């Protein structure tokens, strides 16, 4: 029983893990938008600027929501540090 409770106490909550994944998703979208703008002729195509703006905005929103989850008092309580 001690091993099981010890194992569960070191597990991170699902919200914490989702927030970490959301941060990576936001970083990847921002990197994708910057790479498409810098390395391709995507800006010259019709609708290219709008797609880049959408990628950047969704990436920033993902980062913002993830940080709010991680910094909220409930998020800190859900995270169990060893």
Backbone as CSV, one residue per row, in Angstrom:
resi,resn,N_x,N_y,N_z,CA_x,CA_y,CA_z,C_x,C_y,C_z
1,UNK,0.827,-1.192,0.000,0.000,0.000,0.000,0.869,1.253,0.000
2,UNK,2.010,1.207,0.689,2.891,2.370,0.725,3.457,2.699,-0.643
3,UNK,3.820,1.670,-1.400,4.351,1.911,-2.744,3.315,2.576,-3.635
4,UNK,2.072,2.132,-3.533,1.017,2.698,-4.366,0.756,4.159,-4.007
5,UNK,0.672,4.476,-2.742,0.432,5.863,-2.346,1.640,6.732,-2.672
6,UNK,2.837,6.188,-2.551,4.039,6.922,-2.900,4.077,7.197,-4.400
7,UNK,3.711,6.208,-5.193,3.673,6.364,-6.650,2.653,7.416,-7.054
8,UNK,1.481,7.381,-6.460,0.433,8.345,-6.808,0.781,9.759,-6.359
9,UNK,1.528,9.900,-5.293,1.885,11.235,-4.829,2.898,11.900,-5.743
10,UNK,3.652,11.113,-6.503,4.634,11.681,-7.421,4.077,11.902,-8.816
11,UNK,2.862,11.487,-9.070,2.226,11.699,-10.372,1.780,13.149,-10.479
12,UNK,1.954,13.726,-11.646,1.452,15.076,-11.876,0.003,14.987,-12.296
13,UNK,-0.743,16.038,-12.032,-2.158,16.031,-12.370,-2.333,16.130,-13.882
14,UNK,-3.499,15.726,-14.348,-3.751,15.751,-15.782,-3.805,17.180,-16.306
15,UNK,-4.278,18.133,-15.487,-4.314,19.530,-15.928,-2.915,20.081,-16.113
16,UNK,-2.012,19.699,-15.234,-0.633,20.150,-15.348,0.002,19.605,-16.624
17,UNK,-0.222,18.337,-16.906,0.335,17.743,-18.118,-0.281,18.345,-19.375
18,UNK,-1.585,18.610,-19.339,-2.229,19.262,-20.488,-1.668,20.658,-20.710
19,UNK,-1.425,21.383,-19.637,-0.867,22.725,-19.764,0.542,22.676,-20.345
20,UNK,1.333,21.702,-19.946,2.669,21.568,-20.513,2.606,21.246,-22.000
21,UNK,1.699,20.367,-22.382,1.537,20.048,-23.810,1.034,21.262,-24.583
22,UNK,0.153,22.024,-23.968,-0.374,23.220,-24.618,0.741,24.248,-24.840
23,UNK,1.673,24.336,-23.915,2.806,25.237,-24.086,3.643,24.826,-25.288
24,UNK,3.913,23.534,-25.412,4.681,23.055,-26.565,3.934,23.317,-27.860
25,UNK,2.628,23.120,-27.860,1.813,23.378,-29.044,1.917,24.850,-29.451
26,UNK,1.844,25.749,-28.484,1.956,27.174,-28.772,3.319,27.544,-29.322
27,UNK,4.369,26.981,-28.751,5.723,27.267,-29.228,5.905,26.759,-30.651
28,UNK,5.392,25.565,-30.938,5.515,25.002,-32.283,4.754,25.854,-33.297
29,UNK,3.560,26.308,-32.951,2.809,27.158,-33.872,3.513,28.486,-34.131
30,UNK,4.081,29.082,-33.097,4.822,30.323,-33.299,6.054,30.101,-34.170
31,UNK,6.757,29.002,-33.927,7.922,28.674,-34.746,7.510,28.411,-36.194
32,UNK,6.405,27.719,-36.383,5.907,27.445,-37.727,5.550,28.740,-38.454
33,UNK,4.893,29.649,-37.779,4.531,30.925,-38.399,5.782,31.712,-38.784
34,UNK,6.763,31.753,-37.896,7.995,32.484,-38.198,8.763,31.825,-39.339
35,UNK,8.823,30.493,-39.346,9.542,29.789,-40.408,8.850,29.963,-41.753
36,UNK,7.533,29.885,-41.778,6.811,30.089,-43.032,6.997,31.507,-43.563
37,UNK,7.020,32.471,-42.670,7.197,33.859,-43.095,8.618,34.123,-43.597
38,UNK,9.602,33.525,-42.946,10.993,33.818,-43.281,11.531,32.978,-44.433
39,UNK,11.111,31.730,-44.529,11.770,30.804,-45.459,10.982,30.476,-46.710
40,UNK,9.773,30.977,-46.830,8.966,30.657,-48.010,8.398,31.934,-48.610
41,UNK,7.725,31.778,-49.736,7.043,32.914,-50.350,5.580,32.957,-49.934
42,UNK,5.330,32.495,-48.737,3.972,32.387,-48.208,3.312,33.756,-48.101
43,UNK,4.113,34.803,-47.872,3.555,36.153,-47.720,3.033,36.703,-49.046
44,UNK,3.568,36.206,-50.148,3.136,36.691,-51.457,1.862,36.022,-51.949
45,UNK,1.519,34.884,-51.378,0.326,34.163,-51.803,-0.921,34.814,-51.222
46,UNK,-2.037,34.639,-51.936,-3.303,35.155,-51.437,-3.727,34.424,-50.168
47,UNK,-3.978,35.154,-49.126,-4.378,34.557,-47.847,-3.220,34.085,-46.999
48,UNK,-2.009,34.246,-47.476,-0.836,33.790,-46.717,-0.636,34.551,-45.429
49,UNK,-0.841,35.862,-45.496,-0.671,36.690,-44.299,-1.717,36.323,-43.252
50,UNK,-2.945,36.077,-43.696,-4.012,35.720,-42.751,-3.705,34.396,-42.058
51,UNK,-3.189,33.435,-42.800,-2.860,32.136,-42.198,-1.734,32.290,-41.188
52,UNK,-0.721,33.090,-41.512,0.374,33.316,-40.571,-0.112,34.002,-39.308
53,UNK,-1.008,34.955,-39.470,-1.564,35.649,-38.294,-2.371,34.679,-37.441
54,UNK,-3.145,33.812,-38.082,-3.935,32.822,-37.333,-3.014,31.883,-36.558
55,UNK,-1.937,31.394,-37.208,-0.986,30.516,-36.507,-0.380,31.227,-35.302
56,UNK,0.033,32.475,-35.482,0.664,33.214,-34.396,-0.313,33.485,-33.255
57,UNK,-1.538,33.871,-33.586,-2.524,34.179,-32.542,-2.911,32.922,-31.767
58,UNK,-3.123,31.814,-32.473,-3.463,30.565,-31.779,-2.299,30.105,-30.915
59,UNK,-1.084,30.263,-31.399,0.084,29.913,-30.594,0.190,30.753,-29.339
60,UNK,-0.026,32.063,-29.469,0.021,32.935,-28.290,-1.102,32.635,-27.315
61,UNK,-2.299,32.346,-27.831,-3.410,31.999,-26.939,-3.144,30.685,-26.199
62,UNK,-2.554,29.725,-26.889,-2.216,28.456,-26.228,-1.206,28.690,-25.112
63,UNK,-0.209,29.525,-25.375,0.770,29.833,-24.327,0.128,30.573,-23.153
64,UNK,-0.750,31.505,-23.462,-1.411,32.270,-22.405,-2.284,31.382,-21.524
65,UNK,-3.091,30.538,-22.143,-3.970,29.652,-21.370,-3.147,28.664,-20.551
66,UNK,-2.083,28.143,-21.139,-1.243,27.203,-20.400,-0.604,27.870,-19.188
67,UNK,-0.123,29.092,-19.353,0.478,29.787,-18.223,-0.556,30.109,-17.150
68,UNK,-1.762,30.457,-17.565,-2.808,30.718,-16.579,-3.143,29.465,-15.785
69,UNK,-3.170,28.315,-16.452,-3.439,27.061,-15.748,-2.304,26.751,-14.781
70,UNK,-1.071,26.913,-15.231,0.070,26.570,-14.384,0.257,27.545,-13.228
71,UNK,-0.115,28.803,-13.410,0.097,29.791,-12.366,-1.100,29.992,-11.445
72,UNK,-2.235,29.381,-11.783,-3.409,29.545,-10.927,-3.190,28.829,-9.597
73,UNK,-3.810,29.330,-8.527,-3.643,28.666,-7.229,-4.118,27.212,-7.263
74,UNK,-5.211,26.947,-7.968,-5.684,25.565,-8.063,-4.697,24.712,-8.856
75,UNK,-4.075,25.297,-9.862,-3.080,24.562,-10.645,-1.861,24.222,-9.818
76,UNK,-1.474,25.137,-8.930,-0.336,24.850,-8.056,-0.688,23.774,-7.042
77,UNK,-1.939,23.751,-6.607,-2.342,22.725,-5.645,-2.439,21.361,-6.311
78,UNK,-2.825,21.350,-7.607,-2.939,20.083,-8.308,-1.591,19.449,-8.572
79,UNK,-0.556,20.272,-8.709,0.775,19.767,-8.988,1.381,19.217,-7.710
80,UNK,1.778,17.982,-7.759,2.381,17.350,-6.578,3.861,17.167,-6.837
81,UNK,4.652,17.906,-6.109,6.104,17.806,-6.285,6.636,16.708,-5.372
82,UNK,7.659,16.014,-5.841,8.257,14.960,-4.992,8.969,15.527,-3.790
